[in-house]
Amino acid sequence: MNEPISDSSGVPNSAATHPFTRLTPECVLDALDSVLAQTGVRTDGRLLPLNSYENRVYQVGVEDGPPVVAKFYRPNRWSDEAILEEHGFVAELVQAEIPVVPAREIDGRTLHTFDGFRFAVFERRGGRAPDLDRRDTLEWMGRFIGRIHAVGKQKPYVARPTLDIATFGREPREFLLSHDFLPPELRASYDAAATLALEGVERAFEAAGDIAHLRLHGDCHASNVLWTDAGPHFVDFDDSRMGPAIQDLWLLLPGGRTDAASALSDLLAGYEDFCEFEPRELHLIEALRTLRLMHYAAWLARRWDDPAFPAAFPWFNTQRYWEARVLELREQIGAMQEGPLWPV
């Protein structure tokens, strides 16, 4: 699930005027040629769209060499400064010999422009999904994330936001209620469930107290980890932001409190080899899950003008979809009432 922070664009006018409709295969290849030519390389016409909805990402063939990956950033989402902060953080991780995939520097730049689009070029890396049922894999993942966080806490982001209740909870709720996505007969039920859920989130954050924030991967689920015989490497730091360390850990946990507690123990066994973990952050796991669920529904609504979204998410905005969201929030209210996985 590639789910970014919300932007200020609201719901644009129509799919026909969406900026990505101009990003034709010819435009993509011309954009790559405009920068790769400086390195003596040209594209060979092969173009494979990769799984990404927020941005547009392509594997692009080049003459006499391995293909590259090009990411075209969604207009009006991140500022140039915010994109370059992410590139800089990943470059710091590379300098610390942490296996991540940085944006390639070409002619002294990692962020390029062509025909009104901003894009970056990456080395193509392969791999498989990690086997998170294995204790040794979880410990390895914990060490990996601990190393990332040890670098992430060295300085804060300036241009990138912080994961908080306002932008991931209150704003998504208000957006959905004010843009008529909810069926009239479910509006009151969603409003009530969302209000109670946010009250539970606020209590969880109060129980956690003053938690340190650091630079995170931000969207640390198994699909953003590629595993090889040499171990894992992370891709796609596009959602990187400031936030509590537990945000990069809880997404790797299985369902069910018993299994989740066991998996978290294995993750932290590796994590604390490189970075200290504050146990009070355990109060935040279900609160952060609640915020993610609320944010995801609003993200789909905000992006519904993008032609890629109705095709990829045909189940969105149906009666059954919103009924499930109300039930989901009610379940999260109960989960937050159960408290942390372990005594804190």
C-alpha distance (Angstrom), angle and dihedral (degrees) to the residues before:
residue distance angle dihedral
M1 . . .
N2 3.71 . .
E3 3.75 102.8 .
P4 3.82 120.9 165.4
I5 3.76 132.6 -170.0
S6 3.77 116.0 -81.6
D7 3.77 119.2 -96.2
S8 3.79 132.2 -150.1
S9 3.78 96.9 -106.0
G10 3.81 97.1 93.7
V11 3.79 112.9 -168.7
P12 3.81 110.8 -21.8
N13 3.79 121.4 -141.3
S14 3.80 105.7 -98.3
A15 3.77 145.2 -22.9
A16 3.79 89.7 -111.6
T17 3.81 90.8 66.5
H18 3.79 97.1 41.9
P19 3.83 110.7 130.5
F20 3.80 94.3 -128.7
T21 3.81 90.6 62.6
R22 3.82 85.6 77.3
L23 3.79 92.5 54.1
T24 3.80 96.3 94.8
P25 3.83 123.9 169.7
E26 3.80 88.2 -103.3
C27 3.81 90.7 53.5
V28 3.82 91.6 49.9
L29 3.81 93.0 50.4
D30 3.79 93.2 44.5
A31 3.81 90.2 50.0
L32 3.81 91.8 52.2
D33 3.79 92.4 45.9
S34 3.81 89.8 51.6
V35 3.81 90.7 64.7
L36 3.82 104.8 23.4
A37 3.79 90.9 56.1
Q38 3.81 86.9 70.7
T39 3.81 87.8 64.3
G40 3.80 94.1 46.5
V41 3.82 93.3 -104.9
R42 3.80 130.7 119.4
T43 3.77 132.6 -168.6
D44 3.81 117.5 -108.6
G45 3.80 99.5 -147.0
R46 3.82 97.9 -98.0
L47 3.80 111.6 129.9
L48 3.80 127.7 174.0
P49 3.84 120.7 -179.5
L50 3.80 111.5 -136.9
N51 3.79 128.0 -149.7
S52 3.79 105.9 -79.1
Y53 3.79 131.2 121.7
E54 3.78 106.0 174.9
N55 3.78 93.0 52.9
R56 3.80 130.4 12.4
V57 3.80 114.8 -106.9
Y58 3.80 126.7 -174.9
Q59 3.76 138.8 -178.2
V60 3.78 104.6 -135.5
G61 3.78 125.2 -164.2
V62 3.79 119.2 -134.4
E63 3.77 131.6 -163.9
D64 3.82 116.0 -94.0
G65 3.78 95.8 -4.6
P66 3.80 147.4 64.5
P67 3.81 118.1 -68.7
V68 3.79 121.3 -96.0
V69 3.79 131.4 -143.0
A70 3.81 119.8 -122.4
K71 3.80 122.3 -163.4
F72 3.81 117.6 -161.2
Y73 3.80 109.5 -161.3
R74 3.79 121.3 -132.2
P75 3.81 108.4 -105.9
N76 3.81 117.8 -110.9
R77 3.79 95.2 15.0
W78 3.81 109.4 93.3
S79 3.78 125.6 20.7
D80 3.80 118.2 -126.4
E81 3.80 87.9 -107.9
A82 3.82 91.8 54.9
I83 3.82 92.8 49.0
L84 3.78 91.5 48.6
E85 3.82 90.8 48.8
E86 3.80 88.9 57.2
H87 3.81 91.1 47.6
G88 3.79 89.2 49.6
F89 3.81 93.2 50.7
V90 3.80 91.9 51.1
A91 3.81 89.3 47.9
E92 3.82 88.6 54.5
L93 3.80 89.1 52.8
V94 3.80 90.3 51.8
Q95 3.81 90.1 51.4
A96 3.82 87.6 53.2
E97 3.84 88.0 53.8
I98 3.79 92.8 -113.6
P99 3.83 111.7 150.3
V100 3.80 106.0 -113.5
V101 3.80 133.2 129.8
P102 3.83 112.2 -110.1
A103 3.78 128.2 -163.7
R104 3.81 109.2 -97.1
E105 3.77 116.4 -110.8
I106 3.80 110.2 -130.7
D107 3.80 120.0 178.4
G108 3.80 89.1 -10.1
R109 3.83 94.9 -54.3
T110 3.80 137.0 96.6
L111 3.82 96.2 -172.4
H112 3.80 118.3 62.5
T113 3.81 136.0 -179.2
F114 3.79 133.3 -145.0
D115 3.81 129.6 168.5
G116 3.80 91.6 -17.5
F117 3.81 95.8 -47.3
R118 3.80 126.0 112.5
F119 3.78 117.4 -145.7
A120 3.79 144.8 165.7
V121 3.80 132.5 -152.7
F122 3.80 124.1 -133.2
E123 3.76 137.1 -175.6
R124 3.78 111.9 -103.4
R125 3.82 111.2 -113.0
G126 3.77 127.0 -176.3
G127 3.77 133.3 -157.2
R128 3.78 145.3 125.6
A129 3.78 134.3 -100.0
P130 3.81 114.9 -81.8
D131 3.80 118.2 -106.0
L132 3.79 98.7 -120.2
D133 3.80 92.0 -178.8
R134 3.82 89.2 75.0
R135 3.80 119.7 86.3
D136 3.80 92.9 -147.0
T137 3.82 90.3 53.0
L138 3.80 91.1 51.3
E139 3.81 91.8 49.6
W140 3.80 90.3 48.8
M141 3.79 90.0 49.9
G142 3.79 89.5 48.9
R143 3.81 91.3 53.1
F144 3.80 89.9 47.8
I145 3.82 93.7 51.4
G146 3.80 91.0 42.9
R147 3.80 89.9 56.4
I148 3.82 90.7 49.0
H149 3.80 91.3 50.2
A150 3.79 92.7 47.1
V151 3.81 86.4 62.3
G152 3.80 93.9 36.8
K153 3.80 93.6 59.5
Q154 3.81 93.9 53.8
K155 3.80 92.8 86.1
P156 3.82 137.0 -6.6
Y157 3.75 132.0 -111.3
V158 3.79 114.5 -105.1
A159 3.82 104.0 -173.9
R160 3.82 97.5 33.1
P161 3.82 122.6 78.5
T162 3.77 133.5 -118.9
L163 3.79 124.7 -111.3
D164 3.80 102.2 -112.2
I165 3.79 142.9 152.6
A166 3.80 93.6 -102.1
T167 3.80 99.3 56.6
F168 3.81 97.6 33.2
G169 3.80 99.3 37.1
R170 3.79 119.9 13.5
E171 3.81 97.4 38.5
P172 3.84 94.4 47.4
R173 3.82 90.2 49.1
E174 3.80 92.5 50.3
F175 3.79 92.4 44.9
L176 3.80 93.2 54.7
L177 3.80 93.4 45.4
S178 3.80 93.7 47.7
H179 3.82 98.9 45.9
D180 3.82 100.4 53.5
F181 3.78 97.6 -118.4
L182 3.80 92.8 132.1
P183 3.82 119.1 80.8
P184 3.84 108.7 -111.2
E185 3.80 92.3 -118.5
L186 3.85 91.5 55.4
R187 3.78 99.2 40.1
A188 3.82 95.9 91.5
S189 3.82 92.3 44.2
Y190 3.80 92.4 50.7
D191 3.79 92.4 45.2
A192 3.81 91.9 51.4
A193 3.81 94.3 45.3
A194 3.81 93.0 46.0
T195 3.81 91.7 48.5
L196 3.82 92.8 51.3
A197 3.80 90.9 44.0
L198 3.80 92.0 53.2
E199 3.79 89.9 49.0
G200 3.81 87.7 54.6
V201 3.81 90.5 48.7
E202 3.79 90.8 51.5
R203 3.82 91.4 50.6
A204 3.82 90.2 50.4
F205 3.80 92.1 51.9
E206 3.81 90.0 47.4
A207 3.82 90.1 51.2
A208 3.81 90.9 50.1
G209 3.79 90.7 52.9
D210 3.78 124.0 -167.4
I211 3.82 103.8 -1.0
A212 3.79 122.4 -175.7
H213 3.81 116.6 -117.6
L214 3.78 123.4 -145.7
R215 3.79 139.1 171.5
L216 3.81 107.4 -74.8
H217 3.76 137.9 -170.6
G218 3.80 82.1 -122.7
D219 3.81 100.1 -159.9
C220 3.77 100.5 49.8
H221 3.80 103.6 165.8
A222 3.79 128.8 134.6
S223 3.82 94.6 -96.3
N224 3.80 90.1 63.8
V225 3.82 91.7 54.4
L226 3.79 120.8 80.3
W227 3.79 115.1 -163.3
T228 3.79 125.3 -155.6
D229 3.80 133.9 166.7
A230 3.80 86.4 -86.9
G231 3.80 91.7 56.2
P232 3.81 135.2 -103.4
H233 3.76 133.0 -28.1
F234 3.79 127.4 -174.5
V235 3.78 125.5 -128.8
D236 3.81 132.2 -172.9
F237 3.80 110.9 37.8
D238 3.81 88.3 175.0
D239 3.82 92.7 120.5
S240 3.81 94.2 46.3
R241 3.81 113.0 141.0
M242 3.79 142.6 140.1
G243 3.78 116.9 -71.2
P244 3.82 147.2 118.6
A245 3.80 117.9 -52.7
I246 3.82 93.0 -118.7
Q247 3.82 89.6 69.1
D248 3.83 89.3 74.0
L249 3.81 92.3 47.7
W250 3.80 110.0 42.1
L251 3.82 95.4 62.3
L252 3.81 88.8 65.7
L253 3.81 92.9 57.3
P254 3.83 122.5 103.7
G255 3.79 123.9 -126.6
G256 3.79 120.9 -86.5
R257 3.80 124.0 56.2
T258 3.81 96.2 -110.6
D259 3.80 95.1 50.7
A260 3.81 91.8 40.9
A261 3.82 92.0 51.9
S262 3.80 91.1 50.4
A263 3.81 93.4 47.7
L264 3.81 91.9 46.9
S265 3.80 89.9 52.6
D266 3.81 89.4 55.5
L267 3.80 92.9 46.0
L268 3.80 92.6 50.4
A269 3.81 91.7 46.8
G270 3.79 86.6 66.2
Y271 3.80 97.5 32.2
E272 3.79 95.6 58.3
D273 3.80 91.3 55.9
F274 3.80 85.1 77.1
C275 3.80 109.2 14.7
E276 3.80 134.5 29.7
F277 3.81 115.7 -118.6
E278 3.80 122.6 -145.7
P279 3.87 107.7 -137.7
R280 3.82 92.0 -151.6
E281 3.81 87.1 72.9
L282 3.82 87.7 73.9
H283 3.81 86.3 80.2
L284 3.82 87.8 67.3
I285 3.81 103.1 57.0
E286 3.81 98.5 91.1
A287 3.80 91.5 33.8
L288 3.81 90.8 55.9
R289 3.80 90.3 45.6
T290 3.81 88.9 53.7
L291 3.80 92.0 50.4
R292 3.80 91.1 48.5
L293 3.81 91.9 52.2
M294 3.80 92.9 48.8
H295 3.77 92.0 45.7
Y296 3.79 93.2 48.9
A297 3.82 93.7 55.8
A298 3.80 90.9 50.1
W299 3.81 91.3 45.2
L300 3.80 90.6 57.9
A301 3.80 89.9 48.7
R302 3.81 93.3 48.7
R303 3.80 91.4 50.5
W304 3.81 97.9 43.0
D305 3.82 91.8 108.9
D306 3.83 89.5 62.7
P307 3.84 106.8 96.9
A308 3.82 90.3 -138.2
F309 3.80 92.9 63.7
P310 3.83 104.1 60.4
A311 3.82 88.2 46.3
A312 3.81 94.0 49.6
F313 3.82 99.0 37.0
P314 3.83 106.6 35.0
W315 3.81 90.6 155.2
F316 3.80 93.1 62.6
N317 3.81 120.3 109.2
T318 3.79 95.1 15.7
Q319 3.79 123.5 130.5
R320 3.80 90.3 -108.7
Y321 3.80 91.6 50.4
W322 3.80 93.8 56.1
E323 3.79 93.0 42.6
A324 3.81 87.6 55.7
R325 3.81 91.1 49.4
V326 3.80 91.8 54.2
L327 3.81 90.9 49.4
E328 3.80 90.4 46.3
L329 3.80 92.3 54.5
R330 3.79 91.6 48.3
E331 3.81 89.2 52.3
Q332 3.79 90.0 50.4
I333 3.79 91.0 52.2
G334 3.80 87.8 57.8
A335 3.80 93.0 44.3
M336 3.79 91.7 53.5
Q337 3.80 90.2 49.5
E338 3.83 89.5 57.2
G339 3.80 89.8 64.6
P340 3.82 131.0 -146.8
L341 3.80 124.6 -14.7
W342 3.81 89.2 -113.8
P343 3.80 132.7 23.7
V344 3.80 110.0 -86.7
